[in-house]
């Protein structure tokens, strides 16, 4: 059975290009195109698509309003098509909170040739979205962070220190998973390094959003900063994030080298650096995401003495990256997303502080 895709975009050019890209794949087909959400609503009833691509900004009904109603009334996998602007990135972050599975960005210059260059990426995202676990969202939950906090109990750990680190990797579905993880972190938790597959510009909006929600400080890594307890550093979309050392201190490092596993930033790059510089002082965490980025790096962390956790299949949007890590024996424990923070802090409390590996 082919993956049925409905395209919703007010740009005739984007509709045409996406139709060409999707139609060229043997395992998917375009079952309809719509210039606005009102037409899309009727086409959804008629075609029953597996995946919807949705423009962020459209006439007649805002893309976010449409997405919110859709995820309450007829939950389905949605991929947002966003512009590479600050406003576009902020709206896209909100769309992911509302239940969108993933997003692709419109090229800044030649849209047609640029979108065609994205063929492999777009099709991979559609395939992942078609297998995503979509949960209905109640109206009161949308945008209400206190509801999330109420269902995820906070855990404090007085034994954390600057010697310990938490290293996180995620992809599809990861923005919400990371948010729900970090919201539970106490202000004195170990320093946290995060690689989430996301384009340049979007990581800044993501970090800013999280910083306003969490007890800890969250920022986009700048490179060269000391990794401090109570702080989380997110890989910028233009560079790999790596852990480094400067004397007795851990520091962040950025590398603009080629993509690894087709990604920059890459989770494998971060995990490998943690294996080298943190060893047994690191706790690895692999969350929801398509593909296998991070699995080999997590195994290297395990071999260096780190203790590793994977998100379980039931709570993943896409159980790709965790499955790969589990399959090669890189994981010590598998747990639901809402249990991971308490399990990790409990592990750190049980094992106390250890000296840095030189």
C-alpha positions in Angstrom: 0.0 0.0 0.0 1.3 3.4 -0.9 1.5 6.2 1.6 -1.4 8.7 0.8 -0.3 12.3 1.1 -2.5 15.4 1.1 -0.7 18.7 0.3 -2.0 21.9 1.8 -0.2 25.1 0.7 -1.4 28.5 -0.6 1.6 28.6 -3.1 0.8 26.9 -6.4 4.5 26.5 -7.0 5.1 24.6 -3.7 2.0 22.4 -4.4 3.5 21.6 -7.8 7.0 20.9 -6.5 5.8 18.7 -3.6 3.5 16.8 -6.0 6.5 16.2 -8.3 8.7 15.0 -5.4 6.1 12.8 -3.8 4.8 11.4 -7.1 8.3 10.3 -8.1 8.5 7.8 -5.2 7.2 4.3 -5.7 5.9 4.0 -2.2 3.8 7.1 -1.9 1.2 9.1 -3.8 -0.5 12.5 -3.7 -4.2 12.0 -3.1 -5.1 15.7 -3.2 -3.8 19.3 -3.1 -5.5 22.2 -1.3 -4.8 26.0 -1.4 -6.2 26.5 2.1 -7.5 24.7 5.2 -11.2 25.0 4.2 -10.6 23.0 1.0 -8.3 20.7 2.9 -11.0 19.8 5.4 -13.2 18.4 2.7 -10.3 16.6 1.0 -9.4 14.9 4.3 -12.9 13.5 4.4 -12.8 12.3 0.8 -9.3 10.9 0.6 -8.5 9.8 4.2 -4.7 10.6 3.8 -2.0 8.9 5.8 0.1 12.1 6.0 -0.7 15.8 5.6 1.9 18.5 4.6 0.7 21.9 5.9 1.9 25.4 5.2 2.5 27.4 8.3 1.0 30.7 7.1 -2.1 30.6 4.8 -5.2 32.7 4.0 -8.7 32.0 5.2 -7.5 30.1 8.3 -4.2 30.2 10.0 -2.2 27.0 9.7 -1.9 26.8 13.5 -5.6 27.2 14.1 -6.3 24.5 11.5 -3.6 22.2 13.1 -5.1 22.6 16.6 -8.6 21.7 15.4 -7.3 18.8 13.3 -5.3 17.3 16.2 -8.4 17.4 18.4 -11.0 16.2 15.9 -9.1 14.0 13.4 -5.5 13.3 14.7 -3.1 12.4 11.9 0.6 12.8 11.0 1.3 16.4 9.9 4.5 17.7 8.4 4.7 21.5 8.5 6.3 23.4 5.6 8.0 26.5 7.1 9.9 29.5 6.0 13.5 30.1 7.1 12.7 33.2 9.1 12.6 34.0 12.8 8.8 34.2 12.7 8.7 31.0 10.7 10.8 29.2 13.3 8.7 30.4 16.2 5.5 29.4 14.5 7.0 26.0 13.7 7.9 25.4 17.3 4.3 26.1 18.2 3.1 23.7 15.5 5.3 20.9 17.0 3.8 21.6 20.4 0.3 21.3 18.9 1.1 17.9 17.5 2.9 18.2 14.2 5.3 15.3 13.7 8.0 17.2 11.9 8.7 20.1 9.5 10.6 21.0 6.3 11.8 24.4 5.4 11.3 26.3 2.2 14.5 27.4 0.5 15.4 31.1 0.7 16.2 31.5 -3.0 15.1 29.3 -5.9 12.2 27.4 -4.4 11.7 25.0 -7.2 15.3 23.8 -7.5 15.8 24.1 -3.7 12.8 21.9 -2.9 13.9 19.3 -5.5 17.3 19.1 -3.8 15.3 18.3 -0.6 13.7 15.2 -2.2 15.4 12.6 -0.1 14.9 14.5 3.1 11.2 15.3 2.4 10.4 11.7 1.5 12.2 10.3 4.5 10.2 12.6 6.7 6.9 11.5 5.1 7.8 7.8 5.5 8.7 8.4 9.2 5.5 10.4 9.7 3.3 7.7 8.2 4.5 5.4 11.0 4.3 8.0 13.8 2.2 7.4 16.9 -0.3 10.2 17.0 -2.3 10.8 20.2 -5.5 12.9 20.4 -4.9 16.2 22.1 -7.6 17.7 24.4 -8.3 21.4 24.0 -7.3 22.4 27.5 -3.9 20.7 27.1 -2.8 22.9 24.1 -0.4 25.6 25.3 -0.9 24.8 29.0 2.5 23.9 30.3 1.2 23.5 33.8 -0.8 20.5 32.8 2.4 18.8 31.6 4.2 19.7 34.8 1.3 18.4 36.8 1.5 14.9 35.2 5.3 14.7 35.4 6.4 14.9 39.0 9.6 16.9 39.7 12.5 15.0 41.3 15.3 16.6 43.1 18.8 15.2 43.4 21.2 16.8 45.9 24.2 14.7 44.9 24.7 16.0 41.4 27.9 17.8 40.6 29.8 19.4 37.8 31.6 16.1 37.3 28.5 14.5 36.0 26.9 15.1 32.6 23.7 14.1 30.8 24.1 13.7 27.0 20.9 13.6 24.9 20.2 12.9 21.2 16.8 13.1 19.4 15.2 13.6 16.0 11.6 13.3 14.8 9.3 14.1 17.7 12.2 15.1 19.8 11.3 18.8 20.4 8.4 17.8 22.6 10.2 14.9 24.2 13.2 17.1 25.1 10.8 19.7 26.5 9.0 17.2 28.7 12.4 15.8 29.9 13.9 19.2 30.7 10.8 20.5 32.5 11.5 17.8 35.2 15.1 18.7 35.7 15.9 20.5 39.0 17.9 23.6 39.0 21.0 21.8 40.4 21.0 18.9 37.9 24.2 18.0 36.0 25.1 19.9 32.9 23.2 18.7 29.8 24.3 18.6 26.1 21.6 18.1 23.5 21.7 17.3 19.8 18.3 17.6 18.1 18.1 17.3 14.3 17.0 20.8 13.4 18.0 23.5 10.8 19.9 26.7 11.6 17.7 29.4 13.2 15.2 26.9 14.6 17.5 25.7 17.3 17.7 29.3 18.7 13.9 29.6 18.9 13.8 26.1 20.4 16.3 27.0 23.1 14.6 30.3 23.9 11.3 28.6 24.2 12.7 25.9 26.6 14.6 28.5 28.7 11.3 30.2 29.5 9.6 26.9 30.6 12.3 25.1 32.6 13.9 25.6 36.0 17.3 25.2 34.4 19.0 27.6 32.0 18.7 26.5 28.3 20.7 28.0 25.5 21.9 27.4 22.0 25.6 26.3 22.4 28.0 29.0 21.3 31.2 26.9 21.5 33.9 27.3 24.1 31.6 27.9 27.1 32.0 26.0 30.3 29.4 23.3 30.9 27.8 24.2 34.2 25.3 22.3 36.4 21.7 23.5 35.9 22.4 24.4 32.3 21.5 22.7 29.0 23.3 23.5 25.8 21.5 22.7 22.4 23.5 22.1 19.3 23.0 24.9 16.8 21.5 23.9 13.4 24.7 24.8 11.5 27.3 22.8 13.5 28.0 19.5 15.3 28.1 19.9 19.1 30.9 18.2 20.9 32.1 17.9 24.5 35.6 19.0 25.2 38.0 19.7 28.0 39.8 22.8 29.2 41.9 22.0 32.2 39.6 20.6 34.8 36.5 21.9 33.1 34.1 20.5 30.5 33.5 22.9 27.6 31.3 22.9 24.5 32.9 22.7 21.1 31.3 23.3 17.7 32.4 21.7 14.4 31.1 22.8 11.0 32.5 19.7 9.2 30.5 17.5 6.8 27.2 15.8 7.9 27.5 12.5 9.7 24.7 10.0 9.0 23.3 12.8 6.7 22.9 15.1 9.7 24.7 18.2 11.0 24.3 18.4 13.9 24.8 14.6 14.4 24.0 12.7 17.6 26.8 10.3 16.9 29.4 13.1 16.9 28.1 14.3 20.3 28.0 10.9 21.9 31.5 10.0 20.6 32.9 13.1 22.2 31.2 12.3 25.5 32.8 8.8 25.3 36.2 10.4 24.9 36.0 13.2 27.4 33.4 12.1 30.0 33.5 8.3 30.0 31.9 7.0 33.2 30.8 10.4 34.3 28.3 10.6 31.4 24.7 9.4 31.2 23.5 8.9 27.6 19.9 9.4 26.6 18.5 8.6 23.2 14.9 9.8 22.5 12.4 9.5 19.7 13.7 9.9 16.1 13.9 8.3 12.7 17.0 6.6 11.4 20.0 5.3 13.4 22.0 8.4 14.2 23.4 8.1 17.7 23.3 4.3 18.1 27.0 3.7 17.4 28.1 6.7 19.4 26.0 5.5 22.3 27.7 2.1 22.2 31.0 3.9 22.3 29.8 5.7 25.4 28.8 2.4 27.0 32.2 0.9 26.3 33.8 4.0 27.9 31.8 3.4 31.1 28.8 5.6 30.6 25.3 4.5 31.7 22.7 4.8 28.9 18.9 5.1 28.7 16.6 4.8 25.7 13.0 6.0 25.4 10.6 3.1 25.0 8.6 2.3 21.9 5.2 3.2 23.3 6.1 6.8 24.1 8.2 7.5 21.0 6.6 9.3 18.0 9.1 7.4 15.8 10.9 4.4 17.4 13.9 4.5 15.0 17.0 5.8 16.9 16.1 4.1 20.2 15.4 0.8 18.4 18.8 0.9 16.7 20.6 1.7 20.0 18.8 -1.1 21.8 19.5 -3.6 18.9 23.3 -3.2 19.1 23.4 -3.4 22.9 24.2 0.3 23.6 21.4 0.8 26.2 21.3 -0.2 29.8 17.7 0.7 30.5 14.6 1.4 28.4 11.8 3.5 29.9 8.8 5.6 29.1 9.6 9.3 28.5 7.9 10.6 31.7 10.0 8.1 33.8 13.4 8.9 32.3 14.2 12.0 34.3 13.5 10.4 37.7 15.3 7.2 36.7 18.4 9.2 35.6 18.5 11.3 38.7 18.0 8.3 40.8 20.9 6.6 39.1 23.1 9.7 39.6 22.1 9.9 43.3 22.9 6.2 43.8 26.3 6.5 42.2 27.3 9.8 43.7 30.2 11.9 42.5 33.2 10.6 40.7 36.4 12.3 39.8 36.9 13.4 36.2 38.6 11.0 33.9 41.9 12.5 32.7 
